[in-house]
Amino acid sequence: MERLEEQIAHLSRMVDDLSDVVARQEGEIATLTRRVHMLMQREGEREASQGEGIVLGDERPPHY
């Protein structure tokens, strides 16, 4: 019985630790998502201000 209680205590501690890790990672992912969005927006504005209007995704590769 004591062995089971000890295992439950260890598992409970592990669940709490993993929960903390997941919560921290959720915050980091949200921050990184906002930063990527900002960078994409800045790059779009920079491309639009250059006047060329060429979208890199629509360009033909050099081997064509």
LOGU-860625 format. One record per atom (N, C-alpha, C, CB): residue in one letter; x, y, z negated; atom name. Coordinates in steps of 0.02 Angstrom, whole numbers, plus 50000, padded with zeros to 5 digits. Atoms other than C-alpha are relative to their C-alpha. Last residue first. Glycine has a CB too. Layout:
! residues N
   r      c1      c2      c3    a
   a       X       Y       Z   CA
...
END
This chain:
! residues 64
   r      c1      c2      c3    a
   y   50052   50001   49948    N
   y   50623   51385   53315   CA
   y   50022   50037   50061    C
   y   49935   50029   49975   CB
   h   49988   50054   49953    N
   h   50781   51350   53210   CA
   h   49946   49994   50054    C
   h   50005   49935   49963   CB
   p   49952   49984   49948    N
   p   50776   51521   53126   CA
   p   50009   49944   50052    C
   p   50066   50015   49969   CB
   p   49932   50017   50020    N
   p   50616   51481   53029   CA
   p   50048   50013   50059    C
   p   50005   49927   49976   CB
   r   49977   50063   49974    N
   r   50462   51573   53089   CA
   r   50070   49987   49976    C
   r   49996   49999   50078   CB
   e   49945   49997   49953    N
   e   50400   51709   52974   CA
   e   50017   49930   50026    C
   e   50062   50032   49968   CB
   d   50025   50006   49932    N
   d   50228   51691   52895   CA
   d   50056   50002   50052    C
   d   49950   50055   50013   CB
   g   50032   50065   49992    N
   g   50289   51655   52717   CA
   g   49976   49989   50071    C
   g   49943   49993   49952   CB
   l   49949   50052   49992    N
   l   50408   51803   52726   CA
   l   49969   49931   50012    C
   l   50045   49997   49940   CB
   v   50009   50045   50056    N
   v   50266   51926   52753   CA
   v   50046   49941   50011    C
   v   49925   49977   49993   CB
   i   49987   50070   49983    N
   i   50325   52063   52867   CA
   i   49992   49958   49936    C
   i   50071   49990   50031   CB
   g   50061   50039   50002    N
   g   50241   52229   52826   CA
   g   50010   49927   50019    C
   g   49950   50030   50046   CB
   e   49992   50053   49950    N
   e   50392   52328   52881   CA
   e   49937   49958   50004    C
   e   50061   49955   49982   CB
   g   50031   49983   49937    N
   g   50336   52483   52787   CA
   g   50006   49946   50053    C
   g   50029   50062   50026   CB
   q   49948   50000   49949    N
   q   50458   52462   52645   CA
   q   49972   50014   50069    C
   q   50035   49933   50000   CB
   s   49971   49933   49993    N
   s   50325   52518   52521   CA
   s   50055   50002   50053    C
   s   50027   50023   49934   CB
   a   50049   49955   49969    N
   a   50221   52360   52547   CA
   a   50031   50069   50012    C
   a   49937   50006   49957   CB
   e   50007   50019   49930    N
   e   50371   52249   52512   CA
   e   49953   50047   50036    C
   e   49976   49928   50005   CB
   r   49937   49983   49966    N
   r   50408   52343   52351   CA
   r   49997   49984   50074    C
   r   50059   49963   49967   CB
   e   49998   49928   49991    N
   e   50226   52336   52296   CA
   e   50063   50022   50037    C
   e   49995   50036   49931   CB
   g   50051   49983   49951    N
   g   50220   52149   52326   CA
   g   49999   50075   50014    C
   g   49932   49977   49977   CB
   e   49972   50019   49935    N
   e   50384   52128   52233   CA
   e   49951   50015   50055    C
   e   50018   49925   50000   CB
   r   49947   49952   49981    N
   r   50316   52227   52086   CA
   r   50029   49984   50068    C
   r   50056   49998   49948   CB
   q   50032   49936   49984    N
   q   50157   52123   52081   CA
   q   50051   50052   50022    C
   q   49959   50025   49939   CB
   m   50032   50009   49935    N
   m   50255   51961   52090   CA
   m   49965   50064   50022    C
   m   49949   49943   49997   CB
   l   49948   50002   49949    N
   l   50367   52020   51949   CA
   l   49970   49992   50070    C
   l   50049   49943   49986   CB
   m   49973   49932   49991    N
   m   50218   52070   51842   CA
   m   50052   50002   50054    C
   m   50030   50025   49934   CB
   h   50051   49959   49967    N
   h   50133   51902   51871   CA
   h   50025   50071   50012    C
   h   49936   50001   49956   CB
   v   50001   50021   49930    N
   v   50294   51810   51829   CA
   v   49948   50041   50039    C
   v   49984   49924   50007   CB
   r   49939   49973   49967    N
   r   50310   51911   51669   CA
   r   50002   49981   50074    C
   r   50063   49974   49964   CB
   r   50009   49928   49992    N
   r   50129   51876   51617   CA
   r   50060   50030   50037    C
   r   49991   50035   49932   CB
   t   50051   49990   49949    N
   t   50153   51690   51648   CA
   t   49988   50073   50014    C
   t   49934   49966   49980   CB
   l   49968   50012   49935    N
   l   50315   51692   51549   CA
   l   49951   50009   50057    C
   l   50030   49929   50002   CB
   t   49953   49945   49987    N
   t   50228   51771   51400   CA
   t   50032   49992   50068    C
   t   50054   50003   49946   CB
   a   50041   49941   49986    N
   a   50082   51647   51408   CA
   a   50045   50060   50016    C
   a   49955   50017   49940   CB
   i   50029   50008   49933    N
   i   50204   51502   51423   CA
   i   49958   50061   50018    C
   i   49957   49936   50003   CB
   e   49947   49989   49951    N
   e   50302   51564   51272   CA
   e   49974   49994   50071    C
   e   50057   49949   49989   CB
   g   49983   49928   49999    N
   g   50145   51580   51168   CA
   g   50053   50016   50051    C
   g   50022   50022   49931   CB
   e   50058   49966   49969    N
   e   50087   51405   51215   CA
   e   50013   50075   50004    C
   e   49936   49986   49958   CB
   q   49994   50007   49928    N
   q   50262   51340   51177   CA
   q   49942   50034   50036    C
   q   50004   49926   50020   CB
   r   49946   49956   49979    N
   r   50252   51408   51000   CA
   r   50008   49998   50076    C
   r   50067   49980   49967   CB
   a   50024   49932   50008    N
   a   50082   51327   50972   CA
   a   50053   50050   50023    C
   a   49981   50014   49927   CB
   v   50048   49987   49947    N
   v   50144   51162   51043   CA
   v   49974   50072   49996    C
   v   49940   49951   49996   CB
   v   49963   49996   49937    N
   v   50297   51164   50931   CA
   v   49952   50018   50057    C
   v   50036   49933   50014   CB
   d   49963   49937   50001    N
   d   50192   51203   50776   CA
   d   50038   50010   50066    C
   d   50049   50002   49941   CB
   s   50050   49948   49991    N
   s   50073   51061   50819   CA
   s   50033   50069   50001    C
   s   49948   49997   49943   CB
   l   50016   49998   49929    N
   l   50221   50945   50840   CA
   l   49948   50054   50015    C
   l   49975   49932   50024   CB
   d   49942   49973   49964    N
   d   50282   50988   50666   CA
   d   49985   50006   50074    C
   d   50061   49955   49988   CB
   d   49995   49929   50016    N
   d   50108   50962   50591   CA
   d   50058   50033   50037    C
   d   50009   50010   49924   CB
   v   50056   49968   49966    N
   v   50088   50795   50680   CA
   v   50003   50076   49988    C
   v   49932   49971   49977   CB
   m   49981   49998   49929    N
   m   50261   50741   50620   CA
   m   49945   50036   50041    C
   m   50011   49929   50027   CB
   r   49947   49949   49993    N
   r   50218   50786   50440   CA
   r   50019   50009   50074    C
   r   50062   49981   49959   CB
   s   50033   49935   50010    N
   s   50056   50687   50451   CA
   s   50049   50057   50009    C
   s   49968   50004   49931   CB
   l   50038   49986   49940    N
   l   50151   50540   50525   CA
   l   49964   50068   49995    C
   l   49949   49945   50014   CB
   h   49953   49984   49946    N
   h   50277   50544   50385   CA
   h   49964   50019   50064    C
   h   50048   49941   50013   CB
   a   49970   49936   50017    N
   a   50140   50552   50252   CA
   a   50049   50022   50055    C
   a   50036   49996   49932   CB
   i   50051   49949   49987    N
   i   50043   50412   50338   CA
   i   50029   50069   49985    C
   i   49937   49988   49957   CB
   q   50005   49993   49928    N
   q   50200   50305   50340   CA
   q   49950   50054   50019    C
   q   49980   49933   50033   CB
   e   49939   49967   49978    N
   e   50229   50335   50155   CA
   e   49999   50012   50076    C
   e   50061   49959   49981   CB
   e   50006   49930   50020    N
   e   50048   50293   50115   CA
   e   50061   50040   50023    C
   e   49992   50005   49923   CB
   l   50048   49968   49956    N
   l   50065   50134   50216   CA
   l   49991   50074   49983    C
   l   49932   49964   49995   CB
   r   49967   49994   49934    N
   r   50224   50084   50124   CA
   r   49953   50036   50049    C
   r   50020   49930   50027   CB
   e   49956   49942   50003    N
   e   50142   50120   49956   CA
   e   50033   50013   50068    C
   e   50054   49991   49946   CB
   m   50041   49941   50000    N
   m   50000   50000   50000   CA
   m   50044   50063   50000    C
   m   49953   50000   49939   CB
END
